[in-house]
Amino acid sequence: MSAQRIQTVLDNLATRGLSQLLVCDPRSIQYLTGAYVEPGERFLGLLLRAGETQPTLFLNELFTAPANIKAEVVSFNDTGDPLALLAARCDTAAALGCDKNLPARFLIPMMERGVAASFVLASDTVDDARAIKDDEERQLMRAASAANDAGMARFRELVHEGVTEAEVAAQLEGIYHELGASGHSFAPIVSFGANAADPHHEPDSTPLKHGDVVLFDVGCRMDEYCADMTRTFFFGEPDEEQRRVYEIVRQANEAGRAAVHPGARFCDIDGAARKVIEDAGYGPYFTHRLGHQIGLDVHEPGDVSSINEACVQQGMCFSIEPGIYLPGRFGVRIEDLVIVTENGCEVLNAYPRELETLA
């Protein structure tokens, strides 16, 4: 599988008129070689060159590459000069494609040393490949989302009067581990009451009280792939406006999912969901894009927004997450992941979207 992924990136590189690429994003290196390393301040780079099927990984000897890695490994230590090793492998007469994760502390010395004739931002050559999930990745995404569904069913049972957001959030990772996941794919959002009107609220000491909205935006990582889902519950019977807002958001989620098919523009998918909320009079309270792509990273390049005119392709995976946020009162968001299929989309989350009360 790595060979096919590398060839796809090389093909993308050729389309850009480039013959060499330096990849520094750890998850992209994992995607292409199977090796995941967080280098901290140290240099980490994967060099791909046209005509070479095996890339070269420049790796500090403090880190261990898998025995079956699909790359030649060039090692160096803390007193070595990895940029000299890189320069020896690069074509100094050609442009070098670079990814967005190449730190300036390495890029500027590379420019000063003339490692390449010029330096071009070429993250898209890898990002575009990662955006189209292959069969193995799709199965991994399904498994991660199934674990997230099972987790949500248990998270709701943690809620009782007086418990704080932080107390609930602290219990989630242990449940994920019991379900076979390695942990969170991002810091969980647990919001009670008015805190749910902040889309990125961080769990705090707010206690749950009767009549509150309870919002969970959570995800786990399983076999390195990420899940992400949001459900909104009510602790006690919701009032009339809470019911109305919830139903509007549920319909917007449904409209967004229904708009997904190969060839649809991301902006039109966003527009389909946003129109439901705008037509109901709550347009100013839907304050973010409709979704984001996801895979090895919980947020991958490419979003479902009003300004993204790119077309959806079969195999892409992204979120549909409309919301309405009424400051000082409450918020509602319903989020699902979808994989684009030949004629529409496969929804990865099976947890119900109908209104649920927890007490």
Secondary structure, 3 states (H helix, E strand, C coil): CHHHHHHHHHHHHHHCCCCEEEECCHHHHHHHHCCCCCCCCCCEEEEEECCCCCCEEEEECCCCCCCCCCCEEEEECCCCCHHHHHHHHCCCCCEEEECCCCCHHHHHHHHHHCCCCEEEECCHHHHHHHHCCCHHHHHHHHHHHHHHHHHHHHHHHHCCCCCEHHHHHHHHHHHHHHCCCCEECCCCEEEEHHHHHCCCCCCCCCECCCCCEEEEEECEEECCEECCEEEEEECCCCCHHHHHHHHHHHHHHHHHHHCCCCCCEHHHHHHHHHHHHHHCCCHHHCCCCCEEECCCCCCEEEEECCCCCCECCCCCEEEECCEEEECCCEEEECEEEEEECCCCEEECCCCCCCCCECC
